[in-house]
């Protein structure tokens, strides 16, 4: 099914522009995935992204996942809440000293617990540590309804908005049947 999708591209070009989120009252641990793990990244992508119609990588083979992950310019970080994986982000170093926050999100059970802003703060902080002169990301109509506000609250500014026709999957995506049922 074809849909018109609006993509909003945002950037931060000054480290001082970051407005960190308030710390959670729950202990969070952020861990870098140092050994490329297609199974882990596919799990995170599918589970975090199902609700937001992340579909582009779902058909990838294990070899495609490994080729994507096993690059020095890519980092995956997982946030844990009291020992359970709660979300993740992927950072990709790009030409011109840019770092893209390629993916960022929470597993469904952890949405609404006040940790999305902290996860974004950590991602931006790590991007600056990677030597970025510019940190950027994009969001679209299908992301969490508060995603854009979270990005702007952390200090990102919009640099491009575009609407494109995309071929979308038929029906809702789920990490597995009934995954969104509490």
C-alpha positions as CSV (number, residue, x, y, z in Angstrom):
1,X,0.0,0.0,0.0
2,X,1.3,3.4,-0.9
3,X,1.3,6.2,1.7
4,X,2.6,9.7,1.8
5,X,5.1,9.9,4.6
6,X,6.6,13.1,6.1
7,X,10.2,12.8,7.2
8,X,11.7,15.5,9.5
9,X,15.5,15.7,9.6
10,X,17.1,17.3,12.6
11,X,20.6,18.2,13.6
12,X,22.7,19.5,16.5
13,X,25.9,21.3,15.5
14,X,27.1,22.5,18.9
15,X,27.8,20.2,21.8
16,X,26.6,22.9,24.1
17,X,23.1,22.8,22.5
18,X,22.4,19.4,24.2
19,X,19.8,19.8,26.9
20,X,20.0,16.6,28.9
21,X,16.9,14.8,30.1
22,X,16.2,14.5,33.8
23,X,17.7,11.4,35.3
24,X,15.4,8.5,36.0
25,X,14.7,7.3,39.5
26,X,15.3,3.8,38.2
27,X,18.9,2.6,37.7
28,X,19.7,2.3,34.0
29,X,22.8,0.6,32.5
30,X,24.0,1.5,29.1
31,X,26.2,-1.2,27.4
32,X,28.0,-1.1,24.0
33,X,27.6,-4.2,21.9
34,X,31.2,-4.9,21.0
35,X,30.7,-8.1,19.0
36,X,28.5,-7.7,16.0
37,X,25.3,-9.8,16.7
38,X,22.8,-9.9,13.9
39,X,20.4,-11.8,16.1
40,X,20.5,-9.2,18.8
41,X,20.1,-6.2,16.4
42,X,17.3,-7.9,14.5
43,X,15.5,-8.6,17.7
44,X,15.9,-5.0,18.8
45,X,14.9,-3.6,15.4
46,X,11.8,-5.8,15.1
47,X,10.6,-5.5,18.7
48,X,11.2,-1.7,19.0
49,X,10.1,-0.9,15.5
50,X,7.0,-3.1,15.0
51,X,4.7,-0.5,16.5
52,X,6.3,2.3,14.4
53,X,6.3,0.3,11.1
54,X,10.0,-0.2,10.8
55,X,10.0,-2.6,8.0
56,X,13.0,-2.0,5.7
57,X,15.4,-4.4,7.4
58,X,13.0,-7.2,8.2
59,X,13.8,-9.1,5.0
60,X,17.5,-8.9,5.6
61,X,19.4,-12.2,5.8
62,X,21.8,-12.9,8.6
63,X,24.7,-12.1,6.2
64,X,23.2,-8.7,5.4
65,X,22.8,-7.9,9.1
66,X,26.4,-8.9,9.8
67,X,27.7,-6.8,6.8
68,X,25.8,-3.8,8.2
69,X,27.0,-4.3,11.8
70,X,30.6,-5.4,11.3
71,X,31.9,-1.9,10.3
72,X,34.1,0.3,12.5
73,X,31.8,3.3,11.8
74,X,28.7,1.7,13.4
75,X,28.0,1.3,17.2
76,X,25.1,-0.4,18.9
77,X,24.2,0.5,22.5
78,X,21.6,-1.3,24.6
79,X,20.0,0.3,27.7
80,X,19.0,-2.0,30.5
81,X,16.5,-1.3,33.3
82,X,17.1,-3.4,36.4
83,X,18.8,-6.1,34.2
84,X,16.2,-6.2,31.4
85,X,16.9,-4.8,27.9
86,X,14.7,-1.7,27.6
87,X,15.9,-0.1,24.4
88,X,18.8,0.7,22.1
89,X,20.4,3.1,19.7
90,X,22.7,2.8,16.7
91,X,25.2,5.4,15.8
92,X,26.9,5.7,12.4
93,X,30.0,7.9,11.9
94,X,29.7,9.5,8.4
95,X,31.7,11.8,6.2
96,X,32.3,15.3,7.3
97,X,32.5,14.4,11.0
98,X,28.8,13.8,11.2
99,X,27.3,11.1,13.4
100,X,23.8,9.9,12.6
101,X,21.6,8.4,15.3
102,X,20.4,5.8,12.8
103,X,17.9,4.1,15.2
104,X,16.8,4.8,18.7
105,X,13.8,3.4,20.6
106,X,12.4,1.5,23.5
107,X,10.9,-2.0,23.8
108,X,7.1,-1.7,24.2
109,X,7.1,-2.5,27.9
110,X,9.4,0.4,28.7
111,X,7.6,3.2,26.8
112,X,6.1,5.8,29.1
113,X,8.5,5.2,31.9
114,X,10.4,8.4,31.4
115,X,13.6,6.9,29.9
116,X,13.3,7.9,26.2
117,X,14.9,11.4,26.9
118,X,17.7,9.8,28.8
119,X,18.4,7.3,26.0
120,X,18.5,10.2,23.5
121,X,20.8,12.2,25.8
122,X,23.1,9.2,26.1
123,X,23.1,8.7,22.3
124,X,23.9,12.4,21.6
125,X,26.6,12.4,24.3
126,X,28.2,9.3,22.8
127,X,28.1,10.9,19.3
128,X,30.0,13.9,20.5
129,X,32.6,11.5,22.1
130,X,33.0,9.9,18.7
131,X,34.3,13.2,17.4
132,X,31.2,14.5,15.8
133,X,30.9,18.1,14.6
134,X,27.3,17.4,13.7
135,X,24.8,14.9,15.2
136,X,21.7,14.3,13.2
137,X,18.7,12.0,12.9
138,X,15.4,11.8,11.2
139,X,11.9,10.9,12.3
140,X,8.6,10.4,10.4
141,X,4.9,10.2,10.8
142,X,5.1,6.6,12.0
143,X,7.5,7.2,14.9
144,X,6.3,7.6,18.5
145,X,4.0,10.7,18.7
146,X,6.4,12.3,21.2
147,X,9.6,11.5,19.2
148,X,9.9,14.9,17.5
149,X,9.2,16.8,20.7
150,X,11.8,14.7,22.5
151,X,14.4,15.5,19.8
152,X,13.7,19.2,20.0
153,X,13.6,19.2,23.8
154,X,17.1,17.8,23.8
155,X,18.3,20.7,21.5
156,X,17.9,19.4,17.9
157,X,16.7,21.8,15.2
158,X,14.9,20.9,12.0
159,X,17.0,21.3,8.9
160,X,14.7,19.6,6.3
161,X,11.2,18.3,6.0
162,X,10.1,16.2,3.0
163,X,7.1,14.2,2.1
164,X,7.6,11.1,0.0
165,X,5.4,8.3,-1.3
166,X,6.5,5.0,0.3
167,X,5.4,1.5,-0.3
168,X,4.2,0.4,3.1
169,X,3.6,-3.2,4.3
170,X,0.0,-4.3,4.4
171,X,-1.4,-4.5,7.9
172,X,0.2,-3.8,11.3
173,X,3.7,-5.1,12.1
174,X,4.3,-7.1,15.3
175,X,7.4,-8.5,16.8
176,X,5.3,-11.6,17.1
177,X,1.6,-12.2,16.9
178,X,-0.1,-10.5,19.8
179,X,3.0,-8.7,21.0
180,X,1.2,-5.4,21.6
181,X,-1.4,-7.0,23.8
182,X,-0.7,-6.3,27.5
